[in-house]
Amino acid sequence: MMTIQLTRSSYSPDTDIPPRGKNQTSKLDMDPYPLHIDRIRKNDYPLLNKTTYLDHAGSTPYPRSLMKGYQKFMNAHLFGNPHSQSPSSLQSTQVVETARLRMLHFFRADPEHFDLVFVANATAALKLAAEGIRGHAQNTLWYGYHADSHTSLVGLRELASAGSRCFFTDTEIEQWLSEDCNVPNNELNDGRARAVRLLAYPAQSNMNGRRLPLDWPGQLRRCASRSNGELYSLLDAAAYVATAQLDLSDHANAPDFTALSFYKIFGFPDLGALIVRKDVGHVLLKRQYFGGGTVDMVINGSDDVWHATKQGALHEALEDGTPAFHSIAALHCALDVHTRLYGCMTNVSKHAGHLAAILFSQMASLVHGNGRPVCTIYKSSSSDYQDSRTQGPTIAFNLRTCHGAWIGKSEFERLATLNKLQLRTGGVCNPGGIASYLDLSPKEMRENYAEGLRCGNGIDELNGKPTGIIRVSLGAMSNMKDVEACMNFVARFVDQESSQDIELSPSGERNDSSQYFFWYRKKKGTGIPPMRLRTTNHFRQRKFPEAPYSPAASSSPELEGKERCSVPKELVLDLMVLDQRSSEEVGKS
C-alpha cells in the first residue's frame, strides 16, 4: 500500500500579516499561526485528534475556548428580551447592536453605507432579500442566476413573476452585463419590460470551491444608471466567507445584498446575516409579511386593515420577531477567539489555500500501474489552486479503477468513515454544478429520478455516469496531517500491479464496463458470513439475473474461489465489518 508523507519543510506561508492596531499586536502578527497549528488544535480542537475532518465547506468545527468563553459570558450576565426597557433587556439590546457593528467591521463594511440584518442562516437571508424585492416589484420581478448556484439561490426563481434566466457560464453573464442589461427598459419587448431585475450568484461554488468574479455588482450598477432601470445584485457569500476575507470597503461596487452564515466562519453560533447597502434598502420594505417588532402600529379587529412599518434603522423593519439575542451574544466570543487564534481572514485564506494546493497536486498526479489516473477532479479551467482569487480550498472528485470503472461515492464514504475521515458526498445541493461537470442532461436527470435516485440514497451510477461527487474541503484549523491522511486513504485505491484494460464479469466473461457487484467468500475464523458487497450499480441487479444474492449462491460452483472487487482487497474486510455491524443493529431494533 502506498504511503504519502508531506513534511513541514515544504510549507512556506507568507509572513506578511497586516497589524491589527497599535495596542493589539500579538505574537501571531509576527509569527504566522500555521507554525503553531498543532498547538492550536491540541488546545482548542482536541476532538480533531481522533478524526480527519474534511468538510469545512459544510461547517467548520468550533474551538473549545469559544464554548468556554461563551459559557462564562452567559453565566456573568442576565439578558432579557430586547423588545422591552428593563435593565436586562437594555443590556441585550446593547450586546446585539455592538455585535452588529463588529460584524460589519469584520467584513470591512462602513455602517454609514451598510446595515446588517440577523437571520437564521444564509438561506433565510436569500429568501428575505428576494421576498422584499418581489414586494417592491409588484409582480414584475425578473431573476437571473448563475448555474453554479446552491439550491437556495436556484429556488428564488419561483418568485420571479416576470421570468427568469439561468446563466450557464461566466461568459454569458459578462455578455449580458455588456450588452443586454444596458438596453433601456422602454426598448425591451419581452417579459423584462419595466421589470425589476435581480442578478444572483455565489461568490464561491459550494461544489468545487471555484471563486467567481466579485466585480459584477459594480458593473450591474453602472448598467442600471445607463439603462434607467432597476437592477439589483444578490451575492451568496456563505461558502466564500469560511476561508476568505469578504471586503465591502468599496461600497460603490459592493453587492446590494450579501447573504452569509456565521457558523461557516466560527463554527458557532448557528446564525446568518443579510448585509444590505442602505442606498437600496427601501426595496425590502414592501414585503407582504410583517411580525414581531418590525411594526410601529397595527390595526386589527376591524375592517380597517392597516399597519405601519418601523421607520428607523433598516434592520428594525426586517428582523421578524425577537432577535436571537443569546446567539448574537456568542458572536462577541467567536470573533475574539478567532482573532486570537488566526489573526485575520487573510491568514486563514493563505493557510487553507496552501494546503489545498498541495492536496490537489498530489491527487492529480495519482495514477494506477497502467498509467490511468485514479482521481477525476472537477476543476474549472478558469481556476488555479495557487490563486485564492479564483479558487477556494475545496476539491470535488470521483475515483476510477485501473480499468476506468467508477468507484461508488457511497462506498468510498463508508470506507472513509471506517478510516476516521469525515467528508461529503452526493449532489451537495448544487444541481447546476453537478449537471455540468458530470455531463448530465435534463433528460438524464429526470430519468435518474425515475430510476429511484434521491438525495443521499446511495445510488452512485446510472447509465455509465456518476450521480454525484466526493468533496473534501479544508479550513482554518486544517493541518498537513489532514492532507496526508486524505492522500494515504485515496492512495489505497491505487492498483500498482495493473497492466491491462481487461475486466471480468461475475460469470467470468470479459467486460469492459463497470462491474455491478462482487462477491467475497467467508474466511475461516473471521466469524463474518459471506455477503454481496455493493459497488457503483448495486441496485441494478437485473443486469445479472442469473446470480441473485442468497446465502446459497455464495457457494455455487461458478463462483467458487472468486473474489470480485471494485475497491482494494485490504478495504473489502472494512466493508464487510461495516455491513455486519449494520445487520446486527437492524436485528437489535
C-alpha positions in Angstrom: 0.0 0.0 0.0 1.3 3.4 -1.0 2.1 5.8 1.9 2.4 9.5 1.4 4.2 11.8 3.9 4.3 15.5 3.4 6.9 17.3 5.5 6.6 20.8 7.1 9.7 21.8 5.2 7.5 22.0 2.1 5.3 24.6 3.8 6.3 28.2 3.3 3.4 30.6 4.3 3.6 34.2 3.5 4.7 36.0 6.6 3.3 39.4 5.6 0.5 39.8 8.1 -1.2 43.2 8.4 -1.1 44.5 12.0 -4.4 44.9 13.9 -3.6 48.2 15.7 -1.0 49.8 18.0 -2.3 48.2 21.1 -3.5 44.9 19.6 -0.2 43.4 18.4 0.1 39.7 19.3 2.7 37.1 18.6 0.6 35.9 15.6 1.2 39.3 13.9 4.9 38.5 13.7 4.7 34.7 13.6 2.1 33.2 11.3 -0.4 30.9 13.0 0.2 27.9 10.7 3.5 27.4 12.5 1.5 26.9 15.7 -1.4 25.0 14.2 -0.6 21.8 16.1 -0.7 23.6 19.4 -3.9 25.4 18.4 -5.5 22.0 17.5 -4.3 20.4 20.7 -5.7 23.2 22.9 -8.8 24.3 21.1 -9.8 21.3 18.8 -9.0 18.2 20.8 -11.7 16.2 19.1 -9.8 16.6 15.8 -7.1 14.4 17.2 -9.4 11.4 16.8 -10.5 12.1 13.2 -9.6 13.7 10.0 -12.2 16.4 9.4 -12.5 17.4 5.7 -15.9 19.1 5.5 -15.2 22.7 6.3 -17.3 23.8 3.4 -20.3 22.3 5.3 -19.4 23.7 8.7 -16.1 24.4 10.4 -15.5 23.0 13.9 -15.9 25.4 16.9 -12.9 25.9 19.2 -13.1 24.8 22.8 -12.1 28.2 24.2 -15.1 29.8 22.3 -17.6 27.5 24.1 -15.9 28.0 27.5 -15.8 31.8 27.0 -19.5 31.8 25.9 -20.5 29.8 29.0 -18.6 32.2 31.2 -20.1 35.2 29.5 -23.7 33.9 29.8 -23.2 33.0 33.4 -22.0 36.5 34.2 -24.9 38.4 32.7 -28.7 38.5 32.7 -30.2 39.1 29.3 -33.9 39.9 28.7 -36.0 40.3 25.6 -34.6 43.3 23.7 -38.1 44.4 22.9 -38.5 45.8 26.4 -37.0 48.6 28.5 -35.9 46.7 31.6 -32.2 46.7 32.6 -31.7 43.1 31.3 -33.5 44.0 28.1 -31.4 47.1 27.5 -28.3 45.0 28.1 -29.4 42.6 25.4 -30.0 45.5 23.0 -26.5 46.8 23.6 -25.0 43.4 23.0 -26.9 42.9 19.8 -26.1 46.3 18.4 -22.4 46.2 19.2 -22.3 42.7 17.6 -23.9 44.2 14.5 -21.3 46.9 14.3 -18.4 44.5 15.0 -19.5 42.1 12.2 -19.9 45.0 9.8 -16.3 46.0 10.6 -15.2 42.3 10.2 -16.5 42.4 6.6 -15.0 45.9 6.1 -18.4 47.4 5.6 -18.9 51.0 6.7 -22.0 51.3 8.8 -22.7 54.6 7.0 -23.4 52.7 3.8 -24.4 49.2 5.1 -26.8 47.6 7.5 -26.7 44.0 8.8 -29.8 42.1 9.4 -29.6 39.0 11.6 -31.4 35.9 10.3 -31.3 32.1 10.9 -28.9 31.2 8.2 -27.8 32.1 4.6 -30.9 30.6 3.1 -33.1 32.8 5.2 -31.1 35.8 4.2 -31.5 35.0 0.5 -35.2 34.4 0.9 -35.6 37.7 2.9 -33.9 39.7 0.1 -35.9 38.0 -2.7 -39.3 38.4 -1.0 -38.6 42.0 -0.2 -37.7 42.8 -3.8 -40.7 40.9 -5.1 -43.0 43.1 -2.9 -41.2 46.1 -4.3 -41.5 44.9 -7.9 -45.3 44.2 -7.6 -45.3 41.2 -9.9 -42.6 42.5 -12.3 -39.6 40.7 -10.8 -37.2 39.2 -13.4 -34.5 36.9 -12.0 -31.1 35.9 -13.4 -28.9 33.5 -11.7 -25.7 31.5 -12.3 -25.9 27.8 -12.9 -23.2 27.1 -10.3 -25.6 28.1 -7.5 -26.7 26.5 -4.3 -30.3 25.3 -4.4 -31.2 28.1 -2.1 -30.4 30.6 -4.9 -32.0 28.4 -7.6 -35.2 28.3 -5.6 -35.7 32.1 -5.8 -36.7 31.7 -9.5 -40.1 30.6 -8.2 -40.7 34.1 -7.0 -39.9 35.7 -10.4 -43.3 36.5 -12.0 -41.6 38.2 -15.0 -39.5 35.2 -15.8 -36.0 34.0 -15.0 -32.8 33.0 -16.8 -30.1 30.6 -15.8 -26.6 31.8 -16.9 -24.7 28.6 -17.7 -21.2 30.3 -17.8 -19.4 33.3 -16.6 -19.1 34.4 -20.3 -22.9 34.6 -20.6 -23.1 36.9 -17.6 -20.3 39.1 -18.9 -22.1 39.4 -22.3 -25.4 40.2 -20.6 -23.7 42.9 -18.5 -22.0 44.4 -21.5 -24.9 44.2 -23.9 -28.4 43.1 -22.8 -28.7 44.8 -19.4 -27.6 48.1 -21.0 -30.7 48.3 -23.2 -33.1 50.9 -21.8 -36.2 49.3 -20.2 -38.6 51.0 -22.6 -36.9 49.3 -25.5 -37.3 45.8 -24.1 -40.1 43.8 -25.9 -40.3 40.8 -23.6 -41.2 40.0 -20.1 -38.4 42.2 -18.7 -40.1 45.4 -20.0 -40.5 47.6 -17.0 -39.4 44.7 -14.8 -37.3 45.0 -11.7 -34.2 42.8 -12.4 -32.2 40.8 -9.9 -28.9 39.1 -10.6 -27.8 36.5 -8.1 -24.7 34.3 -8.0 -22.3 32.6 -5.4 -19.0 34.2 -4.5 -17.7 30.6 -4.3 -19.1 27.4 -5.7 -20.1 25.2 -2.8 -19.4 22.2 -5.1 -15.7 22.6 -6.1 -14.6 25.9 -4.5 -14.3 27.9 -7.7 -14.5 31.6 -6.9 -16.5 33.8 -9.2 -15.8 37.4 -10.2 -16.7 39.9 -7.5 -16.8 42.9 -9.8 -20.2 42.0 -11.4 -22.3 44.0 -8.9 -20.3 47.2 -9.8 -20.8 46.5 -13.5 -24.5 45.9 -12.9 -24.9 49.2 -11.0 -23.3 51.1 -14.0 -25.7 49.3 -16.3 -28.6 50.4 -14.2 -27.6 54.0 -14.4 -27.2 53.8 -18.2 -30.5 51.9 -18.9 -32.5 53.9 -16.4 -33.8 50.7 -14.9 -33.9 48.9 -11.6 -31.2 46.3 -11.4 -30.0 44.7 -8.2 -27.3 42.2 -7.2 -27.6 39.4 -4.6 -24.4 37.6 -3.6 -24.4 34.3 -1.8 -21.2 34.5 0.2 -21.8 31.6 2.6 -19.1 29.3 1.1 -16.7 32.2 0.4 -16.5 33.7 3.9 -15.4 30.5 5.5 -11.8 30.9 4.3 -11.7 34.3 2.6 -11.9 38.0 3.6 -15.2 39.5 2.4 -14.3 43.0 1.6 -17.1 45.5 1.3 -15.0 48.6 1.7 -15.8 49.8 -1.8 -19.5 50.4 -1.2 -20.0 51.8 -4.8 -19.1 48.4 -6.3 -20.3 46.1 -3.5 -23.3 43.8 -3.9 -26.6 45.3 -3.0 -27.5 42.3 -0.8 -25.0 39.8 0.6 -26.0 36.6 2.4 -23.8 34.5 4.7 -23.7 32.2 7.7 -21.5 32.8 10.8 -21.0 29.1 11.6 -19.1 28.7 8.4 -16.5 31.1 9.8 -16.5 30.4 13.5 -18.2 27.0 14.0 -20.7 28.7 16.4 -23.2 30.2 16.7 -25.8 28.9 14.2 -26.7 32.3 12.8 -26.8 34.1 9.5 -26.9 37.6 8.2 -28.1 39.7 5.2 -25.8 42.7 4.6 -27.7 45.5 2.8 -26.5 48.6 1.0 -28.5 51.4 2.6 -29.0 53.1 -0.7 -31.2 50.3 -1.9 -32.6 49.1 1.5 -36.0 50.7 0.8 -36.8 48.0 -1.8 -37.1 45.4 1.0 -39.7 47.3 3.0 -42.7 46.4 0.8 -42.7 42.6 1.5 -46.1 41.2 2.3 -45.3 39.8 5.8 -44.8 41.7 9.0 -44.5 40.4 12.5 -42.9 40.8 15.9 -41.0 44.1 16.4 -40.9 45.2 12.8 -44.0 47.4 13.0 -44.9 50.6 15.0 -48.6 50.3 14.7 -51.1 47.6 13.7 -54.9 47.9 13.4 -56.7 44.6 14.0 -60.1 43.5 15.0 -62.0 45.7 12.5 -62.5 46.1 8.7 -59.8 48.7 8.7 -56.7 46.7 7.9 -53.5 48.8 8.2 -50.1 48.6 9.7 -47.1 51.0 9.9 -43.6 49.5 9.3 -40.8 50.8 11.6 -39.1 53.8 10.0 -35.9 53.8 12.0 -32.9 51.6 11.1 -33.4 49.2 8.3 -32.8 46.1 10.4 -35.6 47.1 12.8 -38.1 46.6 9.9 -36.6 43.3 8.7 -35.8 41.3 11.8 -39.1 39.5 12.4 -39.9 38.6 16.0 -37.4 38.6 18.8 -33.8 38.5 17.5 -31.7 35.5 18.6 -30.0 37.7 21.2 -28.4 34.8 23.0 -26.8 33.5 19.8 -25.9 37.0 18.7 -24.1 37.5 22.1 -22.0 34.5 21.2 -20.6 36.4 18.2 -18.5 38.5 20.5 -16.8 35.4 21.9 -16.5 33.9 18.5 -14.8 37.0 17.0 -12.4 37.4 19.9 -11.3 33.8 19.8 -11.0 33.7 16.0 -8.8 36.9 16.1 -6.7 35.5 18.9 -6.1 32.1 17.1 -5.8 33.2 13.5 -5.2 37.0 13.4 -7.3 37.8 10.3 -9.1 36.1 7.5 -6.2 36.8 5.1 -4.1 34.4 7.2 -6.8 31.7 7.0 -7.0 32.1 3.3 -3.3 31.7 2.7 -3.1 28.7 5.1 -6.1 26.8 3.8 -5.3 27.6 0.2 -1.7 26.4 0.5 -2.8 23.1 1.9 -5.5 22.7 -0.8 -2.9 23.3 -3.5 -0.7 20.5 -2.1 -3.6 18.1 -1.9 -4.8 18.9 -5.4 -1.3 18.4 -6.8 -1.0 15.1 -5.1 -4.4 13.8 -6.1 -3.9 15.0 -9.7 -0.7 13.0 -10.0 -2.0 9.8 -8.6 -2.1 7.0 -11.3 -2.7 3.3 -11.4 0.1 0.9 -12.6 -1.2 1.1 -16.1 -1.0 4.9 -16.2 -4.7 5.6 -15.8 -5.5 8.4 -13.4 -7.1 7.5 -10.1 -8.9 10.7 -9.5 -11.3 12.6 -11.8 -11.1 16.1 -10.4 -13.9 18.5 -11.3 -12.0 21.8 -11.5 -12.8 24.8 -13.6 -10.4 25.7 -16.3 -10.5 29.3 -15.1 -9.4 28.5 -11.5 -6.0 27.9 -10.1 -5.3 26.4 -6.6 -2.3 28.8 -6.4 -4.6 31.8 -6.8 -7.0 32.5 -3.9 -8.9 34.9 -6.2 -10.1 32.1 -8.4 -10.1 29.0 -6.2 -11.1 28.2 -2.6 -9.7 25.2 -0.5 -12.3 22.7 -1.8 -11.7 19.7 -4.1 -14.6 17.8 -5.9 -13.7 14.5 -7.5 -14.6 10.9 -8.2 -12.4 7.8 -8.3 -11.9 5.2 -11.1 -10.5 1.7 -11.1 -7.5 0.8 -13.2 -10.0 -0.3 -15.9 -11.8 3.0 -15.9 -14.9 1.9 -13.9 -16.3 4.3 -11.4 -15.8 3.6 -7.7 -19.1 4.4 -5.9 -19.1 7.5 -3.8 -21.2 5.9 -1.2 -18.8 3.0 -0.6 -16.0 5.5 -0.6 -17.6 7.5 2.2 -18.4 4.3 4.2 -14.8 3.3 3.9 -13.6 6.8 4.8 -15.8 6.7 7.9 -14.3 3.4 9.0 -10.8 5.0 8.5 -11.8 8.1 10.6 -12.2 10.5 7.7 -15.2 12.9 7.5 -16.1 14.3 4.2 -19.1 15.0 1.9 -20.5 13.0 -1.0 -23.6 13.4 -3.2 -25.1 16.3 -5.1 -24.0 18.8 -2.4 -27.1 21.0 -3.1 -25.6 22.2 -6.4 -27.7 20.8 -9.2 -26.2 23.0 -11.9 -22.6 22.2 -11.0 -23.3 18.5 -10.8 -25.1 18.5 -14.2 -22.2 20.5 -15.8 -19.2 18.6 -14.5 -20.8 15.1 -14.7 -22.3 15.9 -18.2 -25.9 15.1 -17.2 -28.6 16.5 -19.4 -32.0 17.5 -18.0 -33.4 14.4 -19.7 -30.9 12.2 -18.0 -31.6 13.8 -14.6 -35.3 13.1 -15.0 -34.6 9.6 -16.0 -32.3 9.2 -12.9 -35.1 10.4 -10.7 -37.5 7.9 -12.3 -34.9 5.2 -11.7 -35.1 5.9 -8.0 -32.3 8.5 -7.5 -32.9 10.6 -4.4 -30.6 12.9 -2.3 -28.3 10.7 -0.3 -29.9 7.3 -1.1 -26.7 5.5 -2.2 -27.4 5.2 -5.9 -24.0 6.1 -7.3 -24.1 5.5 -11.0 -26.7 5.4 -13.8 -26.1 4.8 -17.4 -22.4 4.8 -17.0 -22.2 8.2 -15.3 -21.8 9.1 -11.6 -24.8 10.7 -9.9 -22.7 12.8 -7.5 -19.3 13.7 -6.3 -16.9 13.3 -3.4 -15.9 16.6 -1.8 -13.1 17.4 0.6 -12.6 20.9 2.0 -10.1 22.5 4.3 -10.3 25.3 6.8 -8.6 27.5 9.3 -7.5 24.6 11.6 -6.6 22.1 9.0 -3.0 20.9 9.0 -0.6 18.9 7.0 -1.6 15.7 8.8 -5.1 16.1 7.4 -3.7 16.3 3.8 -1.5 13.2 4.5 -4.4 11.2 5.9 -6.6 12.1 2.9 -3.9 11.2 0.4 -2.9 8.0 2.2 -6.6 6.9 2.1 -7.1 7.8 -1.6 -3.8 6.0 -2.4 -5.3 2.8 -1.1 -7.4 2.7 -4.3 -4.3 2.6 -6.5 -3.7 -0.6 -8.3 0.0 -0.6 -8.8 0.1 -4.0 -10.5 -2.5 -3.4 -13.2 -1.1 -3.8 -16.7 -4.1 -4.4 -19.0 -7.6 -3.0 -19.5 -9.5 -6.2 -19.1 -12.2 -6.8 -16.5 -14.2 -10.0 -16.0 -17.9 -10.0 -15.1 -19.1 -12.2 -12.2 -19.7 -15.0 -14.7 -16.1 -14.9 -15.8 -16.7 -13.2 -19.2 -14.8 -10.2 -20.4 -16.5 -7.0 -19.5 -15.0 -3.5 -20.2 -17.8 -1.7 -18.5 -18.1 -1.0 -14.8 -19.0 -4.1 -12.7 -22.3 -4.2 -10.8 -21.5 -6.2 -7.7 -18.8 -8.5 -6.4 -18.6 -11.5 -4.1 -16.2 -12.2 -1.3 -16.2 -15.6 0.3 -16.1 -16.2 4.0 -12.7 -16.6 5.5 -12.3 -19.3 8.2 -12.2 -17.9 11.7 -13.4 -14.4 10.8 -17.0 -15.0 12.0 -18.2 -12.9 9.1 -20.7 -14.6 6.8 -20.4 -14.4 3.1 -22.2 -11.5 1.6 -22.5 -9.4 -1.5 -20.8 -6.0 -1.3 -22.3 -3.2 -3.2 -20.4 -1.2 -5.9 -21.4 1.5 -8.3 -24.5 -0.2 -9.8 -25.5 -2.5 -6.9 -29.2 -1.6 -7.3 -29.4 -2.8 -10.9 -29.5 -6.5 -10.1 -31.3 -7.2 -13.4 -28.0 -6.8 -15.1 -27.1 -10.3 -13.9 -30.3 -12.1 -13.1 -28.6 -15.4 -13.2 -26.8 -14.6 -10.0 -29.2 -13.1 -7.5 -27.9 -12.8 -4.0 -28.7 -15.5 -1.5 -26.6 -17.4 1.1 -26.6 -20.5 -1.1 -25.3 -18.5 -4.1 -22.0 -17.8 -2.4 -21.1 -21.5 -2.6 -22.2 -22.1 -6.1 -19.6 -23.8 -8.4 -19.4 -20.9 -10.8 -18.4 -18.5 -8.0 -16.2 -20.9 -6.1 -12.9 -19.2 -5.1 -13.8 -15.9 -6.9 -13.1 -12.6 -5.3 -14.6 -9.7 -7.4 -13.7 -6.3 -6.2 -14.0 -2.7 -7.3 -12.2 -1.5 -4.2 -8.8 -2.7 -2.9 -8.8 -6.1 -1.2 -7.5 -4.7 2.0 -10.6 -2.4 2.2 -13.0 -5.2 1.5 -12.9 -6.5 5.1 -13.7 -3.0 6.3 -16.9 -3.0 4.2 -17.8 -6.5 5.5 -17.4 -5.4 9.1 -19.5 -2.3 8.5 -22.2 -4.4 6.8 -22.1 -6.9 9.7 -22.5 -4.0 12.2 -25.4 -2.7 10.3 -27.1 -6.1 10.2 -26.6 -6.5 14.0 -28.1 -3.1 14.6 -31.1 -3.9 12.5 -31.5 -7.2 14.4 -31.4 -5.4 17.7 -34.0 -2.9 16.6 
